[in-house]
Each structure stands twice: as structure tokens, then as C-alpha cells.
């Protein structure tokens, strides 16, 4: 008599029953990021497409090679590496050297993601971590901004400052209008200039129920509140920098954000507060990347102390009262 033993595969919690797969979710994120990619090409020219394709290629290739070297099953097909590549590209200036883009892709996938076990195991956002490393490694290249519609996008292109950079320098009279920032007619990274494109993508993800509105809404509301408390312009802060991109696409990362409602609220409040504290008191005009990464690190602590009560449990006080009676 031959007994055939079935292979039991146990995955890490949490477990959900549903029709959505990782590939379907990542495909929705790619669709949601498409308006931002299109806007970046319109605003900064063909070179923006080169940066995006370079980052995607480096992330896909890094994941494929890394999984082969580690002798693990391939995960390229789940499209998570493609999403990481797009997000990394949207956090880079259009004039970035392609080799620096490739280096960022390797850092995001190999160091931040695969060395911690792959998708679902990394404790910080790969694209944001790669951006921070590139900012500290190549500060001049990472802060070389060009004006919108200057399609030369080379070292000789017309350089400009981001709205937050102008504000930090005290040149208030040169600040762009709200409409210019909403439509993207300012300097900055590929994905942080056009707030309209980010909003379209964010609303799509919410309608598709890929993300919950709790984190982005709380993040943006907290940032606006702290901007008001610091005597700044809340609308200017919301439309400038990577606040919109971070709130909708990176703070909502499944792996690095809390699972439950109140945990998400605390996480988003922390992100919003830290972003404005860094903008107001830090040496850098932007604070989104660092605030999200810091809250990613605190996520396990948040989930440990802020979680729903398990069904069937009662408070100790009530248990003691029942015992006395």
C-alpha cells in the first residue's frame, strides 16, 4: 500500500480569503501609477520614459538574478518588482544618470527586499529606502532639477528649484501658483510635481479597494494641520514635494504599514507629523521619505500595542466582578 503525502505549504499571517492575487493587486497599482508616468513624460520629455524603463528593468533583472542565486522560486511574475521600479523612478529627477538608477534598483530589490526574505518580509519600503541611499550617496545628482517642458533634460538644461526649495530659501515672491503645482508645471522628481495625476491614481486604488482611504486621508489631514500650526500654507504643503505620492502609494504598502484601523490611524498621524516637523525644522526641505521609513520601523510596535480585542475575550474587571457575585 502506497500513501501519497501531499506537500503542505504554510505562509506567514495574516491570512485572507479572496479572489485577489498579488499579481492582480500589483497590476492595479501599475494602472494607478500610469497617469503619473504619462504626466512625467509630458512635463519632462522622452528622458523621463528612459528613467522609468531603466528603473523597471534593473528591478526586474535584480529580482530574477537574486532568486536564481538564492535557489528560490521566481517571483518576477507577481509584478511587485515592476511596481518598485516605477516608484523608484518617480522619486528621481529626470537628469539622473542611468547607472545611478540601476544602482538604486539593485539596492531596492536585493538589499531591502530579497535579503529579508522577499515580498511580504521587508520591514521598510524598498523604493523609498533606495531613494534615501541615493540622496546620501549622490546629493548633487539627486537634487539637479529642471524646469517643466525643458525637454533637453541634460546637465546643460535650465535648472530650477522645487517649490519647497524656493520656500526654504525665503524667496516667497517666486513661489509657483496652486494651479501650477496641481498640474505639475514646477521642478521636482518625476512623480511629485503633478498632484492631479497622483490623485487620479489614488482614487482609482480606493475605488478598486486595493487600498483603504484611512492612511492617505489621515496622512494628508495631519500634514495640513501641522502646516497650519507651524504658520505655513497647508494647501501649498499638500501640493508640493512627494506628499501626495507618499500618502497614496508608499505609506499604504501592505507589508510595511499596520493591518488594523487604529494602527493605521496612528501610523498615518506619525507620518504627517514627522513630514512637517522635518520640513519646518530639518535641513532638508522635503520630509516624506524619512517620515514614512521611520514609521515603517515603528509598525511592529504599533501593531503590538494597538490591535482589536480578540472575539470572546472580556476585560479582567468584568471577570472579577462576575467571580464575586
WOHU-V126617 format. One record per residue. N is the residue number from 0. RES is the residue in three letters. OMEGA is omega as a letter, one per 30 degrees, with the letter a starting at -180 (none if undefined). Layout:
<<N	RES	OMEGA> <N	RES	OMEGA>>
//
This chain:
<<0	UNK	a> <1	UNK	l> <2	UNK	a> <3	UNK	a> <4	UNK	l> <5	UNK	l> <6	UNK	a> <7	UNK	l> <8	UNK	a> <9	UNK	l> <10	UNK	a> <11	UNK	l> <12	UNK	g> <13	UNK	l> <14	UNK	l> <15	UNK	l> <16	UNK	a> <17	UNK	a> <18	UNK	a> <19	UNK	l> <20	UNK	l> <21	UNK	a> <22	UNK	l> <23	UNK	a> <24	UNK	a> <25	UNK	l> <26	UNK	l> <27	UNK	l> <28	UNK	l> <29	UNK	l> <30	UNK	a> <31	UNK	l> <32	UNK	a> <33	UNK	l> <34	UNK	l> <35	UNK	l> <36	UNK	l> <37	UNK	l> <38	UNK	a> <39	UNK	l> <40	UNK	l> <41	UNK	a> <42	UNK	a> <43	UNK	l> <44	UNK	a> <45	UNK	a> <46	UNK	l> <47	UNK	l> <48	UNK	l> <49	UNK	l> <50	UNK	a> <51	UNK	a> <52	UNK	l> <53	UNK	l> <54	UNK	l> <55	UNK	a> <56	UNK	a> <57	UNK	l> <58	UNK	l> <59	UNK	a> <60	UNK	l> <61	UNK	a> <62	UNK	a> <63	UNK	a> <64	UNK	a> <65	UNK	l> <66	UNK	l> <67	UNK	a> <68	UNK	a> <69	UNK	l> <70	UNK	l> <71	UNK	a> <72	UNK	a> <73	UNK	l> <74	UNK	l> <75	UNK	a> <76	UNK	l> <77	UNK	l> <78	UNK	l> <79	UNK	l> <80	UNK	l> <81	UNK	l> <82	UNK	l> <83	UNK	l> <84	UNK	l> <85	UNK	a> <86	UNK	l> <87	UNK	l> <88	UNK	a> <89	UNK	l> <90	UNK	a> <91	UNK	l> <92	UNK	a> <93	UNK	a> <94	UNK	a> <95	UNK	l> <96	UNK	a> <97	UNK	l> <98	UNK	l> <99	UNK	l> <100	UNK	l> <101	UNK	l> <102	UNK	l> <103	UNK	l> <104	UNK	l> <105	UNK	l> <106	UNK	a> <107	UNK	a> <108	UNK	a> <109	UNK	a> <110	UNK	a> <111	UNK	a> <112	UNK	a> <113	UNK	l> <114	UNK	l> <115	UNK	l> <116	UNK	l> <117	UNK	a> <118	UNK	a> <119	UNK	a> <120	UNK	l> <121	UNK	a> <122	UNK	l> <123	UNK	a> <124	UNK	a> <125	UNK	a> <126	UNK	l> <127	UNK	l> <128	UNK	l> <129	UNK	l> <130	UNK	l> <131	UNK	l> <132	UNK	l> <133	UNK	l> <134	UNK	l> <135	UNK	a> <136	UNK	a> <137	UNK	a> <138	UNK	a> <139	UNK	a> <140	UNK	a> <141	UNK	l> <142	UNK	l> <143	UNK	a> <144	UNK	l> <145	UNK	l> <146	UNK	l> <147	UNK	a> <148	UNK	l> <149	UNK	a> <150	UNK	l> <151	UNK	l> <152	UNK	l> <153	UNK	l> <154	UNK	a> <155	UNK	a> <156	UNK	l> <157	UNK	a> <158	UNK	l> <159	UNK	l> <160	UNK	l> <161	UNK	l> <162	UNK	l> <163	UNK	l> <164	UNK	l> <165	UNK	a> <166	UNK	a> <167	UNK	l> <168	UNK	l> <169	UNK	a> <170	UNK	a> <171	UNK	a> <172	UNK	a> <173	UNK	a> <174	UNK	l> <175	UNK	l> <176	UNK	l> <177	UNK	a> <178	UNK	l> <179	UNK	l> <180	UNK	l> <181	UNK	a> <182	UNK	l> <183	UNK	a> <184	UNK	l> <185	UNK	l> <186	UNK	l> <187	UNK	l> <188	UNK	a> <189	UNK	a> <190	UNK	a> <191	UNK	a> <192	UNK	a> <193	UNK	a> <194	UNK	l> <195	UNK	a> <196	UNK	l> <197	UNK	l> <198	UNK	l> <199	UNK	l> <200	UNK	l> <201	UNK	l> <202	UNK	l> <203	UNK	l> <204	UNK	l> <205	UNK	l> <206	UNK	l> <207	UNK	a> <208	UNK	l> <209	UNK	l> <210	UNK	l> <211	UNK	l> <212	UNK	a> <213	UNK	a> <214	UNK	a> <215	UNK	a> <216	UNK	l> <217	UNK	l> <218	UNK	a> <219	UNK	l> <220	UNK	l> <221	UNK	l> <222	UNK	l> <223	UNK	l> <224	UNK	a> <225	UNK	l> <226	UNK	l> <227	UNK	a> <228	UNK	l> <229	UNK	l> <230	UNK	l> <231	UNK	l> <232	UNK	a> <233	UNK	a> <234	UNK	l> <235	UNK	a> <236	UNK	a> <237	UNK	a> <238	UNK	a> <239	UNK	l> <240	UNK	a> <241	UNK	a> <242	UNK	l> <243	UNK	a> <244	UNK	a> <245	UNK	a> <246	UNK	a> <247	UNK	a> <248	UNK	a> <249	UNK	l> <250	UNK	a> <251	UNK	l> <252	UNK	a> <253	UNK	a> <254	UNK	a> <255	UNK	l> <256	UNK	a> <257	UNK	a> <258	UNK	a> <259	UNK	a> <260	UNK	a> <261	UNK	l> <262	UNK	l> <263	UNK	l> <264	UNK	l> <265	UNK	l> <266	UNK	a> <267	UNK	l> <268	UNK	l> <269	UNK	l> <270	UNK	a> <271	UNK	a> <272	UNK	a> <273	UNK	l> <274	UNK	a> <275	UNK	l> <276	UNK	l> <277	UNK	l> <278	UNK	a> <279	UNK	a> <280	UNK	a> <281	UNK	l> <282	UNK	l> <283	UNK	a> <284	UNK	a> <285	UNK	a> <286	UNK	a> <287	UNK	a> <288	UNK	a> <289	UNK	a> <290	UNK	a> <291	UNK	l> <292	UNK	l> <293	UNK	l> <294	UNK	l> <295	UNK	a> <296	UNK	a> <297	UNK	a> <298	UNK	l> <299	UNK	l> <300	UNK	l> <301	UNK	a> <302	UNK	l> <303	UNK	a> <304	UNK	a> <305	UNK	a> <306	UNK	a> <307	UNK	l> <308	UNK	a> <309	UNK	a> <310	UNK	l> <311	UNK	l> <312	UNK	l> <313	UNK	l> <314	UNK	a> <315	UNK	a> <316	UNK	a> <317	UNK	l> <318	UNK	l> <319	UNK	l> <320	UNK	l> <321	UNK	l> <322	UNK	l> <323	UNK	a> <324	UNK	none>>
//
